[in-house]
Amino acid sequence: MTLRVYNTLSGEKELFEPVVPGKVGMYLCGPTVYKPSHIGHAVGPVIFDTIKRYLSFKGYKVTWVVNVTDVDDKLIVASRETGRTVPEIARDMEKKYVEAMAALGVRSIDQMPRASEHIREIVSHIQQLIDRAAAYVVGGDVYFDVSKDADYGKLSNRKSEEQFAGTREGLVQAAKRNSGDFALWKGAKPDEPPEVQYDSPWGKGRPGWHIECSAMAMRYLGQTFDIHGGGLDLKFPHHENEIAQAETATGKVFAKYWLHNGLTRFNTKKISKSDPDFEKVMESLQLSNLLAKHPPELLRYLIIQSHYRSPIDFSDQALSACKSALDSLYRLLERVERATGADPYSLKVLAEHVRDTGANPPAAELIEAVVRGQVRFLEAMDDDFNTAGAIGVLFEMAGHLNRYLDATRLETNSNEPSRLALQGAAGTFLVLARLLGLLLERPSKRGGDGDAESEKLMGLFIEIRKMARDARQFQIADAIRNRLSEIGFVLEDGQDGTRWRRA
């Protein structure tokens, strides 16, 4: 199967052919660490972590770089407001960001370079542009001259005159040669803290926003690399300016494929600072608050359930729907565990291992259904990393597994050929789910994993309910089930009795 990716640069799906066969260099614009990260800051990392997982599965050796912007006007403002130094704020916010990413299963980033630790590379990059007459010095500032880049605007299809509108550059300064010129280096101001005043040939100052990414991307991935990613809001001016800086300096293609993920919307709308509930909403969307309230896997599932180029709709309703979907997968694996007597999260047998073992017809049908599902799963992922389509296939496979368990009654009856087929099918299902970063480990706080007191109490409720049903007192039995559901405990009746789980 051949991987195709949507390239923002061409506006088309293209055959994926790495610069160096067998290797992939991937860069994602990371956080500006001046305040706590929110759910929107998790979208890109979760998506590109999934992309790296899949590329690695296909046999590529992937190097993934995510930068940390720890020198920025926003950090200077935060320093003034809090009385803390810029490095103190940056390290604190970075630590919390990294911890949140790890909780969400984003653990495959290879390099997280900080702008403050790459001033030498940034200064060298700027000097290259000055030497090529593509940048000019005004006082202690250095600007990129967009008129020197004939291809400027090729990513976003926007004109250079639009560069300053709605960006960090602020108002057009009279010193600029062109309105669209942007800062590569900002001369230090007297009231700025000394820790952000770096030495350069043009005097003390700090790098502009755009130059740090192109400098660090080339430092770790080379002058030309494969994938550059980021949110759709970064396409212009940030990514446009990265291309202009890098390609003007080197004369080479900067990034071959540009992948942009959709933005996050709250209750189907994008939150803006003019919204009267902006601060309250943003606090509720902080990753630390969300992770304290919801399982990390739920948030990851919410992000990858739709195609990465689509908007992410974040709402209580969306979370509830995702929770129901994930719970159904957890319950399936609980059934597999009861039927096989083995930990379903540690299965090593795959469907292809048991395909030709002379299984009975139902087992053979299950194996064939799962093998066909695997092909369709990989086809979805090969189609521009279509996680939505891949997840759809997972649920179809889950349906086949549940129906097989119903038909064979393996949870109460022992049949070795049928059990082996179930293990192989479930093992393949698990491998595919884990390519998306899902079902990596057993979920916590579910029935069977709770404290001993809860187990005893729920066992008593189940016993009393059974007595009521046996006595045909169905109104009482239904009342027990409904009241337990109201306080977060779900009873599930099956062929082998009643089990409970937390809602």
N, C-alpha and C positions, 0 to 999 in steps of 0.2 A: 504493500500500500504506500502511496506517495503523499507526503505532507504538503499542503498548500496553505499559505497564510495571506491574510488581507494586509496589503502594504498601503498605509495612508499616503505615502509618497506618490504611488501610481494610481491609487484609487481602485485597485483591482486585487483579486486573489492571484498569488504567484506561487510557482513551484519553489519550495524551500531548498536552496542549495547554499550551504555554508561557504564562507570565504575560504576556510581551510577544511577540507574533507574530514569528517569525523569529529570535528570540534565546533563548538558554538560559544561565541562571546555575547553576553547579554547585559545590558545596562538599563537600570530603572531609576528614574528620578526619585530620590528619597525625601525625608522630612526636613523641614526647617524647624529646628528644635528650640522653639521659644515659648511654647505652651503645650499642655497635654494633647496627645493625639486623639482624634475622634474616628468614628467608623469609616469615614471617607479615606483616611490615611491607611486603612487596612486593605482596601479594595485592590490596589495595585500589587502590593506584596503577595496577597493570597492568590491572585490570578497568575502572577509570574512564577510563584512557587509551583503552582500546578503545571504551568508550561514547562518549567525545568524538570519536574518529575516525569512528564511525558517524553520530553526530548531525551532524558537519561534512559528511559525505558527503551527508546528506539535505538539506543547504542551510542548516542553522542556524548562526548566529554564536554560538559557545560561549565563555563565560568560565569558566575552571576555577580554583578557589582551593583550595589545600592549606595548612593552617596548620602552624606549627612551635611546639611547646610548649617554650620555653626558660627558663621560670620554673616550678619545680615542686619539691615536697619531695624527689623522687628525685634531682634535680640537686644539691640542698643536701647530701644524704647522700654523693653521689659526690664532691663537692668536699672534704668532710671526709676521705673515705677516700684520695683521691689527692693532696691538697695543691694541686690546681689550682683556679683560680677557676671559678665557674659559667659565665661567658661563654666561657672557654677551652674547657671541656668541650663546651658547646653548639655552638660554631662548628665544632669538630673533628668531632663526630658528625654535624652537619648536612651538612658538606662531603662526608663519606663516604656519607651517605644519598643526596644529590643525584647523586653520581657513580654509585652503584649503580643508581639509577633511570634515568639516561641510558643505562647499559649495557643495561638491560632494555627499552629503546625507549620509556621514559616521558619524553618531551621536550616535551609539550604543556601543561604546567602554566603558567597565566598569572600567577598571584600565589602567593608563598609567604610570607605575613606572619608575623612573629615576635611572640609575646605581649609580649616585653620592649619592643617598639617601638610598642605600641598601648595603653599604660597610660592615655593620655588618653581614648581611646574606651571603654575598660573602666570607668574611673571614672565617666564620663558615663552609661554604661548602668546602673551600680549606683545612681547618684543618681536616675535616672528611677524605678527601682523603690522607692527610699525615699520619693520624692515621692508615689508612688501607694499608699503604706502597704503595699506588698507585700514590703518588706525592713526590717530593723531592726538597730540597732547595739548590740553588747554589748562594752564595752571598746573595743578596737581592731579587733574583728571585725565583719563585716556578714553577716547571714544572710538567705536568701530564705524567706519564710513560705509554705509550701505550701498552707496553708488559704485563701490568697487566690486560688488558681488552681482554679476549679471543675472544670476539665478535666484536672487533673493525673492522669497515668497513662493517657491516651488512646492513646499510642503503644505502650506495653508491656503495657497492661491489668494493671498492678500498682498496689498501694495505696501511698500516701505513706509509710506506716509501714515499708515494706520498703526505703525509700530508702537507709538507712545500711548495710544488710547487705551485706558483701563489697565495699564501695566504698572510695574514698580518704579518706572523711570520718572513718573510724575510729569510736571509741566515741561513743555519744550523749552530748553534753555537757549538763550541768544547765542551762546558760544558754539553751539552745534552748527556744523556745515549743512546738515540736512535734518529735517524734522524727525526722520526715522532712525537717526544714529543713536546708538545705545552705549551705555557705560561699560567699559571693560575694567576700569580701575577708578575708584573714588578717593580723591584726596581727603586726608584726615581733617576734621573740623576741630577747633579748639576745645569744644565742650564734649567731645567723644572720649570714651574711656581708653586708656593707653593699651589695654589688652587687645584692641581691634585696630591698632595702628601698626601696620607692618611696613618694613623697609622695602623700598623699590627704587629703580632708577629715576622715578618721577616724584619721589618724596614719599613720606609716610602716608599710608592709606590702607584700603582693603579692596578685595576683588568685587566686581559686579556680580549679579546673580547668575547670569548666563555663562560666563567664562569658566566658572569652577567645574561645571558638568563636562564640558568638552575637554578640559584639561585632564580631569581625573579619569574620564572614560578612555582617553587615548593612553594615559599612563598605565592602566591595567589591562586594556583590551587591544591596544594597538591603534594605528591611525585609521584603519578600516576594520570594522567588526560587524557582527551579524544583526543583532536585534537591539533596538532602542525602544524602550517602553515608557509609558506614563499616562496620566489622565488626559482626557480629551481637552481639558482646559489649558493644558500646557503646550498644545500644538502651536499656538501663536500667543505671545511672541517667543516663548522660551525655547522650544525645539527648533523653530525657524532660525533663531539667532545662534543656537548651537551649530547648526549646519553651516551657517554663513561663516562663523569664526573658524571652525575646524577645516572646512574645505578650502577656504581662502588661504589658510596658513599652510596646508599640506599639498594642495592640488589634487587630493584624492577623495574618493567617496568616503564619507564619515561613517554612516550606518547604512547597511544594505536594506534592512526591513524596519519600518516604523509601525509599531503596534500601539494603539491608543484604546484604553478602556473607558467605558461609560462612567458618568458621574453618579453620585449618590443623591437620591431624592428622599425627603422625609414626608411620609403620607402623600406620595406622588407629586411633590413639588420640591424644587431646589430651594434650600434655605438661603436667604440673603440677610445681610446685616440690618436692613430696613424693617425686617419682620419684628413686630413688637415682642414676640416670644423667642427671639433669636438666642439670647444668652441662656434662657432656661432650656431650650431645645438642645443647644450645643453641649451644655453640661450633661444632659441625659445621654448624649451620643458619645461622650468620652469613652475611650476603650476601657479604662480602668473601671468605670461605672458599669458598662455593659458586661464586662467579664465577671464582675462581682454578682451580676444578676442572671446571666445566661451561660450555659455551657459553651466553651469555645467552639466546639464542633458545630453547634447550631449557627453561630455567626459565620463560620467558614462556609457552611452549606448555603446560607442565604446569599453569599457573594457569588458562588459558582453555579447556582441553580439556573442562572440565565447566561446567555452568551456574553463574553467579556466586553464586547463593544456596545452592549445594551445598558441603559441606565439601571442602577441598583435601587429598587424601591424598598425603603426601610420603614416599617410600620409594625404596630402590634399585630395586625392581621397577618402580615407577611411572616413574622416570626412564628405565629401560632401555626400557620400552614406548614412551615418548614419543620417545626417541632413534631407535628403529626407525621410528616413524611419520614423523618429520621427515626421516630419511635417505632414505626412499622418495620424498619430495617433491624433495629435492636431486637424486636420481638421475634423476627425471623431467626436471628442468630441464637436466641435463647431456645427456640424450637430445635435448631440444629444441634445444640449442645445436649438437650434432653434425648435426642434421637441417637446421637453418636457416642455420648459419654465422653467426648473430647472437647477441649477448649476451642471454640470456633474461631477465636482470634489468633490461634497458633496453628491453623491447618496448613499442611505442607503438600497434601495431595491435590492435584489439579485435574480438570475434566479430561484432558488429553491422556493422562496417565491411566485412566480406567475406561477409556473409550472402547477398547477391544478385549474386555475381560469376560465376555460372554454373559453380560448382565441380562436380567429379565426385561421384557418389553417396556414396562414403565420406566425402569432405570435407563434403558437405552434411549428412550424418548427424551428423558431429562437431560442426559449428557449431550445429545444432539442439539437440543434447544439452547443449552448454555454455550456450546461451541459456536453456534450460529450467532448468538448474542454477543460473544466476544468479538467476532468479525465486525459486527455492526457498531459496537462500542469503539473499536479502533478506527473504523471509517469515520465516525463522528469526530473523533479527536484529530484525525488527519485533515478534516475539513475546517481549518482555521481554529483549532482547539475548541470545538463546539462542546463545551461541558454540559450545556442544557440537553443536547441530544444524547450524550453519553449517560447522563443521569437517567434519562427516560429509558434507555436500554437496561440500566441496572434494575429499575423497578419492574420491567418486564421479566427479567431473570428472577427477581424475588417472587413474582407471581408464580412462575413455573416451580420454584422450590417449595412454596407454600402448598400448592396443589399436590405436589408429589408427597409431601408429608401427610396431607389429608388422606390421600389415596392409600398409602402404604401403612399408615398408623405406626410409623417407626418409633414414635415417642413412647409407645406402650408395648410394641411387639418387636422382637429382635429378628433381623434377617440380614446376614452378613453381606451378600451381594448388593442388596438395596442400600444398606448402610454405607458401603464403600462408594457407591455411585453418588450418594448424597454428599459425602465428604469431598469427592472430586469436584462436584458442581459448586458446592459452597466455597471450596478453596479458590476456584477460578473467579467466582463472584467477588470474593474478598480482595484478590489481587487487583482486579479492575477498580474496585472502590478506592483502594489505596493509591492508585495512580492519581486520584483526585484529592488525596490527603484526607479521605474519609475512613471511618472504621479502623483507625490505627490501633485503638485500644478499647477495652471494655468501658462503657460509660459508667459513671459513678452515680450514686444515689438512686438506685433503682431497686425494685422488689427483689429480694434474694441477696442484695448487697448491703442492706441496711443494718442497723444495730439489732442486737438480740431481742430487746424489748419490743421493737416494732414487729419483728418476725412473730413473736409469741402472740402479740395483740391481734395482728392481722389473721394469724392462724385461728384464733378464737372466733373472730368475726365470720370467717369462712365456714367454720364448723357450725356456728349458730344458724347461718343462712342456709346451709345444707339441711339442717334439721327442719327449718321452716318449709323448705321446698318439698322435702320428703313427706311432711304433714299437709302438703298442698295449701300451705298458707303463703301464697305467692305475693300477696300485698306486703306482707312483712319482709319477705325475701327481697322484693324490689326496693323497699324503703331502705334496707341496709345497704344495698348496692348504691342507691342514689345518694344517700347521705355521705357515704365514704367518698364518692366521686366529688361531692361538693367541697370536701376538705383536702382533695388532692390525692386520693388513693383509688386506683382503678382495679376492679375485679374483672377477670377474663375467664370465661367458662370454656373448657376444651374437652377433648375426648378422654383425657386422663385426669380430669378434675378441674378445680378452680385455682388460678394463680393471681397474684396481685403485683402491681407496679405503681410507682409514683407517677402522677400525671405530669 
